[in-house]
Amino acid sequence: MDGQRSLGLWEAVAIGIGGMVGGGIFAVLGLAVELAGGGTPLAFALAGVVALLTSYSYVRLSTTFPSQGGTVYFLVKAFGPGLLSGGLNILLWLSYVVMLSLYASAFGSYGSSFFDGGTQVLVKHVLITGSVLVITLLNLMAAGVIGRAEDWIVALKLTILLVFVAVGLTGIEAQRLAVSTWSPAIQLISGGMIIFVAYEGFELIANTAADVRDPERTLPRAFYISVASVLVLYVAISLVTVGNLSLGQVADAKDYALAEAARPFLGQAGFILITVAALLSTASAINATLYGSGRLSYVIAREGQLPKGLERKVWDRPLEGLLITSGLTLVAANLLDLASISTAGSAGFLIIFGAVNLANVRLSRKTRSRRWISMVALVGCAAALVAILVEMGGRSPLKLLVLGGLVTASFAGELLYRRFRDRTYEG
């Protein structure tokens, strides 16, 4: 059996790190600093701890139920093919749409950073729309074009970020990280959780479980190494950013703060270098997420939780799901601001990850798990979600409407589909 498995430890780790260090850190760093102030490194660490705890549930579920369906399969396995799992799986799909919107928005922000005034806004929306349309076209006509360059893009991106950290740490002004510069506790915590989307991606390792060699040994190490490594990287990046820029400078360049943070110690060349890395990273993240979420709709439909039409393949690919995902992304990325997108995306994934932790609690005998770890992770996800709701409810209630719409659309859509469904569950 293992002779047919193609992925070893470092390939699985690369999938996890590549999934997390996509466009998220480039997009949400400025937002995190705006909310958490000098405590941004702690905010990233708190979000990373929630991700690390949740990875335990993914480890146990992946080794017990290896499947390309990953999260979708785990939820159906734990809760059955009913409204709960169906609504959660549609929420997962829509959360990926939100992630695509975040990546496209970041692509537009970094690309337009070379322009000024009203032109910058126009260029941003042109780049947002163009990035989604071009990459959708590539998926329709030549799905592997960006995919074949993915390993090189990930390596280049990580190299640039490591150089940024290594050089930037030498110029940190300690007073900018003093406790007096931190935001109040609830705002700091919510700042960490609103940028939780930067850790989304480690769950992609679960989709490879059937292809991993020696999964009982490899999967736990892959999950923990990838999440812990990214946690350290994000804390270091935030240390460099807050330690080299004033909070006012971060606010002025919120949508492309990471590039601006390179300017004090690498000059204009550093700004350009980080911008190029951001454009490559967000483009590859759009491609990978668009490719995966189009197939996610296919998997959910196969489980009997979306219309059967989404199972239909053209050119051996589920193109209907791809086109619907692209269309929704274009609307969200052009109409919503970065904070609304990040809030909805982080909250969506916190709900999903909380459900996965609960799934592992329910299946703990089969997965041979320590229930208390998944319970702690579940409480962490719930507390993080509450922090987001409290903070956003006080600061910007309209942003909560985006999240409410996301959840309502997921469960209302599943309820309506079940009422008028053209099939029964066949799993």
Secondary structure, DSSP 8 states (H G I E B T S, - for coil): -GGG--B-HHHHHHHHHHHHSSSHHHHHHHHHHHHHBTTHHHHHHHHHHHHHHHHHHHHHHHHHS--TTTHHHHHHHHH-SSHHHHHHHHHHHHHHHHHHHHHHHHHHHHHHTTS-HHHHHHHHHHHHHHHHHHHHHHHHH-THHHHTTHHHHHHHHHHHHHHHHHHHGGG--GGGGSGGGB--HHHHHHHHHHTGGGGTTGGGGGGGGGGBSSHHHHHHHHHHHHHHHHHHHHHHHHHHHHHHS-HHHHHHTGGGHHHHHHHHHHHHHHHHHHHHHHHHHHHHHHHHHHHHHHHHHHHHHHTTSS-GGGG--BTTB-HHHHHHHHHHHHHHHHHS-HHHHHHHHHHHHHHHHHHHHHHHHHTHHHHT--HHHHHHHHHHHHHHHHHHHHHHHHH-HHHHHHHHHHHHHHHHHHHHHHHS-SS----
